[in-house]
Amino acid sequence: MHTFVYLVAIAHSVSSNRPHGFDVAFCNADSSYACGVQVGEQMKDSIQLVARSKDNQRLVEYVTKGPGTNIYNQIVALNKAKYPDVHAEIEGLAHGAGVDVDALLTINLSDILSGFFSDVTTAPKVRSAKQCTDVHAIKESFQGWAHNEDELPQPYYLVYSNITRTTAKVAAAPEVYVGFAYAGVVVGWAWGFNTKVGQSINAIPIDANATTMGVSINYVGRDALRATTTADAVARTSVTNQATAAHFNFGSYVTPSVHVSVETAPSNASGWWGEQKTPWQPVSTKWINASTLDANMGPGEPTPGHYMHVNLYRRLDAPTTPFGPSSSHRMARIKALPPPDTKHDLLAMLSDTFDAKFPVWRSANDYDHCSTLATVLFDTGAAEITIFGKQPIAPNPLDVSLKSRDVLIFDWKRPELWEGVLRAS
């Protein structure tokens, strides 16, 4: 997937709420818009830095006053109609941060805009390198998966949200979640979890020419964060008329030994494929359990209960333009390592730096400009989620003590405690 990224000289913004190295925004609201306003107010410095960057201002000018206006208006209208709450949340972020709404819509819709304007020489074009790693392990002693969030240096923060909507004087069940957000982008595109389901995403570098007039992966990811079961998450990410592509990882402590992998590709509103309007299948779902075999997990015959994903399709065949060599290097290194059977094994694999040029746990260098910004461990068996602000396991010596690392640990079953965890210093 192509995304506009606005490079800055800092890895993340500075605020007063920084437990374990993370900026944190808090939202207790009665609507998506109100939540956006609250997050925007708290993270306005980071959001303004990105929204008012020269690159984004050039893009806003191009799509609001220049040749890209017609396409942009169609994209905005289509996504607003499909996901009105997500659109309202983006408006709230903009109003809270004191920036133009279009300055955040361009960021949240950048996956589509970059595809449509890739061949237009006058259009602003900056390609993202968001590239992440996920490894699942469903064994007798441990069930869970881990995710490395890899990106170019830019502002980011965590969001704690508690949205309680009231319709006809009846309060709906609260929408409570914690998630990672790039400045100005709605939560859901990177990783997050609600009271039942956890999710993480691997960007797929869909070829620009395959982009369709459809819904943005940012909007789909935000909606997925509302899922109440893994099956619900699959339904929310299998919608037709997706403009670009992604891979979703889902799991829940309710069904700890069943995770799910969803690959998506551009499609049209009817969902047709084959000999119809798109020659590739638009979605592929793979349920992961204790008997799943993955030939890319381990140097010998695959052992059951593992699955991995980086930024390349494993099952679909929609056209892609790889971001670079990192994904193939990470896949090769994971295959060379023994499959993880324990939490320690899994964290060690996600912390691996054996490949000096293109490691699994990344730190920007002359060959690979991305860094691992955070690692999150979804322990579905223990109903626990651990967020690492640094390399989870130091290679020398091999450190297995979570207390020695910068971490946030959440009891997945007790969301009433989450705000307290995030406010801890």
C-alpha positions in Angstrom: 0.0 0.0 0.0 1.1 3.5 -0.7 0.8 6.1 2.0 1.8 9.7 2.3 4.2 10.1 5.2 5.4 13.4 6.6 8.9 12.9 7.9 9.9 14.8 11.0 13.0 15.0 13.1 11.5 13.4 16.1 10.3 9.8 16.7 7.3 10.9 18.8 5.9 14.0 20.4 6.4 15.3 23.9 3.5 15.6 26.4 3.0 15.3 30.1 1.5 11.8 29.9 4.4 9.5 29.0 4.3 6.3 30.9 7.2 4.0 29.8 8.1 6.3 26.9 4.6 6.6 25.3 2.5 9.6 24.9 -1.1 8.8 25.9 -4.4 10.6 25.0 -7.5 9.9 27.0 -11.1 10.1 25.8 -14.3 9.7 27.8 -17.1 10.8 25.5 -20.6 10.3 24.2 -19.8 10.3 20.5 -17.0 9.6 18.1 -16.8 13.3 17.3 -16.4 14.2 20.9 -13.7 11.6 21.4 -11.8 12.9 18.4 -12.0 16.5 19.9 -10.6 15.3 23.2 -7.7 13.4 21.6 -7.0 16.3 19.2 -6.8 18.7 22.1 -4.3 16.5 24.0 -2.2 15.7 21.0 -2.4 19.0 19.1 1.3 19.6 19.0 1.9 16.3 17.2 -1.1 16.6 15.0 -0.3 20.1 14.0 3.3 19.1 13.2 2.1 16.5 10.7 -1.0 18.3 9.4 0.8 21.5 8.7 3.9 20.0 7.2 4.9 21.3 3.7 4.2 17.9 2.1 0.7 17.6 3.5 -0.1 21.3 2.7 0.9 20.7 -0.9 -1.4 17.7 -1.0 -4.3 19.6 0.6 -3.9 22.3 -2.0 -3.8 19.8 -4.8 -7.0 18.0 -3.7 -9.0 21.0 -2.6 -8.1 23.6 -5.2 -6.2 21.7 -7.8 -6.6 18.9 -10.4 -7.2 16.3 -7.7 -10.4 17.9 -6.4 -13.0 15.7 -8.1 -11.3 12.4 -7.2 -10.8 13.6 -3.6 -14.4 14.7 -3.2 -15.6 11.3 -4.4 -13.3 9.4 -2.0 -14.3 11.5 1.0 -18.0 11.2 0.2 -17.8 7.4 -0.3 -15.9 6.8 3.0 -18.1 9.2 4.9 -21.2 7.4 3.7 -19.8 4.0 4.6 -18.3 4.9 8.0 -19.9 8.1 9.3 -18.6 7.7 12.8 -15.0 7.3 11.6 -15.4 10.5 9.5 -16.9 12.3 12.5 -13.9 11.2 14.7 -11.5 12.6 12.1 -13.4 15.9 12.1 -13.2 15.9 15.9 -9.4 15.3 15.8 -9.0 18.2 13.4 -11.2 20.6 15.5 -9.6 19.6 18.7 -6.1 20.1 17.3 -7.0 23.3 15.6 -6.2 22.2 12.0 -8.3 22.1 8.8 -10.4 18.9 8.5 -9.0 18.4 5.0 -5.5 18.3 6.5 -6.4 15.2 8.4 -8.7 13.6 5.8 -5.7 13.6 3.3 -3.7 11.7 5.9 -6.4 9.2 6.8 -7.2 8.6 3.1 -3.7 8.7 1.9 -3.7 5.0 0.9 -6.3 5.7 -1.8 -5.0 9.1 -2.8 -1.4 7.8 -3.4 -2.7 5.1 -5.7 -4.9 7.4 -7.8 -2.1 10.1 -8.1 0.9 7.8 -8.5 1.2 8.5 -12.2 0.4 12.2 -12.0 3.7 14.0 -12.3 2.3 17.2 -10.7 0.8 15.4 -7.7 2.7 15.3 -4.4 3.9 11.7 -3.8 5.6 10.3 -0.8 5.6 6.6 -0.2 5.3 5.1 3.2 7.5 2.3 4.5 5.2 1.0 7.3 6.2 -2.7 7.5 5.3 -4.9 10.5 5.9 -8.4 11.7 3.4 -10.8 13.3 4.0 -14.3 14.7 1.3 -16.6 16.2 1.9 -19.5 18.5 -0.9 -21.8 19.7 0.7 -24.4 21.9 -0.3 -26.3 25.0 1.6 -24.0 27.4 1.0 -20.7 25.6 -1.5 -19.2 23.2 -0.9 -15.8 21.7 0.8 -13.7 19.1 3.2 -10.8 19.0 3.4 -7.8 16.7 6.3 -5.4 15.9 5.0 -2.0 14.7 7.6 -0.7 12.3 7.6 2.7 10.6 9.7 5.7 9.6 10.3 8.2 12.5 7.1 10.3 13.0 4.8 11.4 15.9 2.7 8.7 17.5 0.8 8.0 20.7 -1.5 5.6 22.5 -5.2 6.3 22.9 -7.4 5.1 25.7 -11.1 5.6 24.6 -14.3 5.1 26.5 -17.3 6.1 24.2 -20.8 5.7 25.6 -23.4 6.6 23.1 -27.0 7.3 24.0 -29.9 6.8 21.6 -33.5 7.5 22.5 -32.3 7.9 26.1 -30.9 4.4 26.1 -27.2 4.1 26.7 -25.4 1.6 24.4 -22.6 -0.6 25.7 -19.4 1.4 26.1 -16.9 1.3 23.3 -13.7 0.8 25.3 -10.3 0.3 23.6 -6.6 1.0 23.7 -4.7 1.5 20.6 -1.6 2.9 18.8 -2.1 5.9 16.5 0.1 7.8 14.2 -0.5 11.5 14.7 -3.8 12.6 13.2 -4.8 9.0 12.1 -7.7 7.2 13.7 -6.8 4.2 15.9 -7.1 0.8 14.2 -4.5 1.1 11.4 -1.6 -0.1 13.6 -2.7 -2.3 16.5 -5.2 -2.1 19.3 -7.6 -4.1 21.6 -11.0 -3.7 23.0 -12.7 -5.6 25.8 -12.9 -8.8 23.8 -10.8 -8.7 20.6 -7.2 -7.7 19.8 -6.0 -6.7 16.3 -2.8 -5.9 14.5 -2.2 -5.0 10.9 0.5 -5.7 8.3 0.5 -3.2 5.4 0.4 -4.8 2.0 2.2 -2.9 -0.8 -0.6 -3.1 -3.4 0.3 -1.9 -6.8 -0.8 1.7 -7.3 -2.6 0.7 -10.6 -4.8 -1.7 -8.6 -6.2 0.9 -6.3 -10.0 1.3 -6.7 -12.6 3.9 -5.8 -13.5 2.4 -2.4 -13.1 2.5 1.3 -9.7 3.3 3.0 -7.9 0.7 5.1 -7.7 3.2 7.9 -11.5 3.4 8.1 -11.9 -0.4 7.9 -9.3 -0.8 10.6 -11.0 1.7 12.9 -14.4 -0.1 12.4 -12.7 -3.5 13.2 -11.8 -2.2 16.6 -15.5 -2.3 17.4 -15.7 -6.1 16.9 -17.1 -8.1 19.8 -15.9 -11.5 18.5 -13.2 -12.7 16.1 -16.0 -13.7 13.7 -17.3 -10.2 13.9 -13.8 -8.8 13.2 -13.6 -11.0 10.1 -17.0 -9.8 8.9 -15.9 -6.1 9.4 -12.7 -6.5 7.5 -14.2 -8.6 4.6 -16.4 -5.8 3.4 -16.5 -5.3 -0.4 -15.3 -2.2 -2.2 -12.0 -1.9 -0.4 -9.7 0.5 -2.2 -6.3 -0.9 -1.2 -5.0 -3.8 0.8 -3.9 -5.1 4.2 -3.5 -8.1 6.4 -5.3 -8.3 9.7 -4.4 -10.5 12.7 -7.2 -11.1 15.3 -7.6 -13.0 18.5 -9.5 -13.1 21.7 -9.1 -14.5 25.2 -12.7 -15.8 24.9 -11.4 -18.4 22.3 -7.7 -18.4 23.2 -6.6 -21.2 20.9 -8.3 -19.8 17.7 -6.8 -16.8 16.0 -7.5 -15.5 12.5 -5.7 -14.1 9.6 -7.5 -11.9 7.0 -5.8 -10.7 3.8 -7.7 -8.1 1.7 -7.3 -6.7 -1.7 -8.9 -4.0 -3.8 -12.4 -4.9 -4.9 -15.5 -3.3 -6.3 -18.9 -2.6 -4.7 -20.4 -5.9 -5.9 -17.6 -8.0 -4.6 -17.3 -9.7 -8.0 -14.0 -11.2 -9.0 -12.6 -13.8 -11.4 -13.9 -13.0 -14.8 -15.7 -10.0 -13.5 -14.3 -6.6 -12.7 -11.2 -7.7 -10.7 -9.1 -10.7 -11.7 -8.1 -11.5 -8.1 -10.0 -12.7 -5.0 -10.7 -9.7 -2.7 -10.4 -11.5 0.7 -8.8 -14.6 2.2 -9.5 -15.8 5.7 -7.4 -18.4 7.5 -8.3 -19.6 11.0 -5.2 -20.4 13.1 -5.3 -23.1 15.7 -3.1 -25.8 17.4 -3.1 -27.9 14.2 -2.1 -25.1 11.8 1.0 -25.8 9.7 3.1 -23.0 8.3 6.0 -24.0 6.0 7.7 -20.7 6.8 7.9 -21.4 10.5 11.1 -23.3 11.3 14.0 -24.7 9.2 12.7 -28.3 9.1 9.3 -29.9 8.8 6.7 -27.5 10.1 5.3 -28.1 13.6 1.7 -27.4 14.3 0.4 -24.3 16.0 2.3 -21.5 14.3 1.7 -18.8 11.7 3.5 -15.7 10.6 2.9 -12.7 8.4 5.0 -9.7 7.2 4.2 -7.3 4.3 3.8 -9.8 1.5 0.7 -11.8 0.6 0.7 -15.4 1.9 -2.5 -16.4 0.0 -3.9 -13.8 -2.3 -2.4 -12.9 -5.7 -3.4 -9.2 -6.2 -0.5 -7.3 -7.8 2.0 -5.7 -5.4 5.1 -3.6 -5.5 7.2 -4.6 -2.5 8.3 -1.8 -0.2 11.9 -3.2 -0.3 13.9 -6.2 0.8 13.0 -6.1 4.5 10.0 -8.4 4.3 11.8 -11.1 2.5 14.7 -10.9 5.0 12.4 -11.0 8.0 10.6 -14.0 6.5 13.9 -15.8 5.9 15.1 -15.1 9.4 11.9 -16.3 11.0 12.1 -19.5 9.0 15.7 -20.1 10.2 14.7 -19.9 13.8 13.1 -22.6 15.9 9.3 -22.1 16.0 8.3 -20.4 19.3 6.6 -22.6 21.9 6.6 -20.2 24.8 6.1 -16.5 25.5 9.9 -16.1 25.9 10.5 -17.8 22.5 8.0 -15.5 20.8 9.5 -12.3 22.3 13.0 -13.5 21.4 12.0 -14.0 17.8 10.4 -10.5 17.6 13.6 -9.1 19.2 16.0 -10.8 16.8 18.7 -8.6 15.2 20.9 -11.4 13.6 20.4 -9.9 10.2 22.4 -6.6 10.6 21.0 -4.9 7.6 17.4 -6.0 7.7 16.6 -7.4 11.2 13.3 -8.5 12.6 13.5 -5.9 15.4 14.5 -2.9 13.5 16.6 0.2 14.2 17.0 2.6 11.3 20.3 2.2 9.4 21.7 2.9 5.9 19.8 -0.1 4.4 16.5 -0.1 6.3 15.1 3.3 7.3 12.3 1.9 9.5 12.5 1.3 13.2 10.4 -0.8 15.5 8.3 1.8 17.4 6.6 -0.7 19.7 6.0 -4.4 20.3 2.7 -5.8 21.6 2.2 -9.3 23.0 -1.4 -10.5 22.8 -1.5 -13.4 25.3 -4.9 -14.9 24.5 -4.3 -17.8 26.9 -3.6 -15.6 30.0 -6.0 -12.8 28.9 -3.1 -10.4 29.2 -1.7 -7.7 26.8 1.8 -6.4 27.2 3.1 -3.3 25.3 6.9 -2.8 25.0 8.3 0.6 24.3 11.8 -0.9 23.8 13.2 -4.1 22.5 11.4 -6.8 24.5 14.3 -9.1 25.1 17.8 -7.7 25.1 20.2 -10.0 23.2 23.2 -9.7 25.5 22.5 -11.1 28.0 19.2 -12.8 27.1 16.9 -11.0 29.6 13.6 -12.8 30.4 12.5 -10.4 33.1 9.6 -8.2 32.0 10.2 -6.0 35.0 13.6 -5.0 33.5 12.0 -3.6 30.3 9.8 -0.6 29.7 6.3 -2.2 29.5 2.6 -1.7 30.1 0.7 -4.8 31.2 -3.1 -5.0 30.8 -5.5 -7.5 32.3 -7.6 -8.0 29.2 -10.7 -9.0 31.2 -10.8 -5.9 33.4 -11.1 -2.8 31.2 -12.0 -0.7 34.2 -8.3 -0.9 35.1 -6.9 0.1 31.7 -6.9 3.9 32.3 -5.0 3.4 35.5 -2.3 1.4 33.7 -1.9 4.1 31.1 -1.7 6.9 33.7 1.0 5.0 35.6 4.4 6.6 35.4 
